[in-house]
């Protein structure tokens, strides 16, 4: 059974469906676009402890709330079971390391560096060929230094080989990181070691 009880709360079919939509369908793009909307960022996510749900600006608020709740309920509480480093690839993005890195969305990470590199190169399936850029960034997220909910969703993903771990903000709709260049990696991609900082309201 995929039902899992945690703190007397039960994962429902709605939670599972929201994860399936996010990890295995084109709806992920719409969900991520909805998370970027200014009003949603201003209000935060009520499920995750923010003040209010967004209203008319976000048609996906129920699904976003289900994803947040699912990750909270499925989060790995044993820190030793979480990979020490999780990787996230961004195509067409170059980060200015003199400033803190802000991320206003869910973060789909992988325990496999090669998976993140493919996404940073734009060949992971999330970037259309005509929109692919020659530059990209791979985030090396230091998991032992963050307290944001993080759940292994590879078991429900349509693409289990991606070894996906999904992160959601705890109390606001943005992550704040400190980024440091990782000079051990050569090539056209920017590699950054990122350490989560304080949670911040937009």
HUKA-V265267 format. One record per backbone hydrogen bond with DSSP energy under -0.5 kcal/mol. CO is the residue of the C=O (numbers start at 0). NH is the residue of the N-H. If there is no record, write none. Layout:
# HUKA-V265267
co=CO nh=NH
co=CO nh=NH
This chain:
# HUKA-V265267
co=3 nh=10
co=5 nh=8
co=8 nh=5
co=11 nh=15
co=12 nh=16
co=13 nh=17
co=14 nh=18
co=15 nh=19
co=16 nh=20
co=17 nh=21
co=18 nh=22
co=19 nh=23
co=20 nh=24
co=20 nh=27
co=24 nh=27
co=25 nh=28
co=25 nh=29
co=26 nh=30
co=27 nh=31
co=28 nh=32
co=29 nh=33
co=30 nh=34
co=31 nh=35
co=32 nh=36
co=33 nh=36
co=36 nh=40
co=37 nh=41
co=38 nh=42
co=39 nh=43
co=42 nh=50
co=42 nh=51
co=43 nh=45
co=44 nh=49
co=45 nh=48
co=54 nh=57
co=56 nh=58
co=57 nh=60
co=59 nh=63
co=60 nh=64
co=61 nh=65
co=62 nh=66
co=63 nh=67
co=64 nh=68
co=65 nh=69
co=66 nh=70
co=67 nh=71
co=68 nh=72
co=69 nh=73
co=70 nh=74
co=74 nh=76
co=76 nh=78
co=77 nh=80
co=78 nh=81
co=83 nh=142
co=83 nh=143
co=85 nh=140
co=86 nh=109
co=87 nh=138
co=89 nh=92
co=89 nh=136
co=94 nh=96
co=95 nh=98
co=99 nh=101
co=100 nh=176
co=102 nh=104
co=102 nh=174
co=105 nh=107
co=106 nh=108
co=106 nh=166
co=108 nh=164
co=109 nh=86
co=110 nh=112
co=111 nh=114
co=111 nh=115
co=112 nh=116
co=113 nh=117
co=114 nh=118
co=115 nh=119
co=116 nh=120
co=117 nh=122
co=118 nh=121
co=127 nh=130
co=127 nh=131
co=128 nh=131
co=134 nh=91
co=135 nh=189
co=136 nh=89
co=136 nh=138
co=137 nh=191
co=138 nh=87
co=138 nh=140
co=139 nh=141
co=139 nh=193
co=140 nh=85
co=140 nh=142
co=141 nh=144
co=142 nh=145
co=148 nh=167
co=149 nh=75
co=150 nh=152
co=150 nh=165
co=152 nh=155
co=152 nh=156
co=158 nh=161
co=159 nh=162
co=162 nh=110
co=163 nh=152
co=163 nh=153
co=164 nh=108
co=165 nh=150
co=166 nh=106
co=174 nh=102
co=175 nh=196
co=176 nh=100
co=176 nh=178
co=177 nh=194
co=179 nh=192
co=180 nh=182
co=181 nh=184
co=188 nh=190
co=189 nh=137
co=190 nh=181
co=191 nh=139
co=191 nh=193
co=192 nh=179
co=193 nh=141
co=193 nh=195
co=194 nh=177
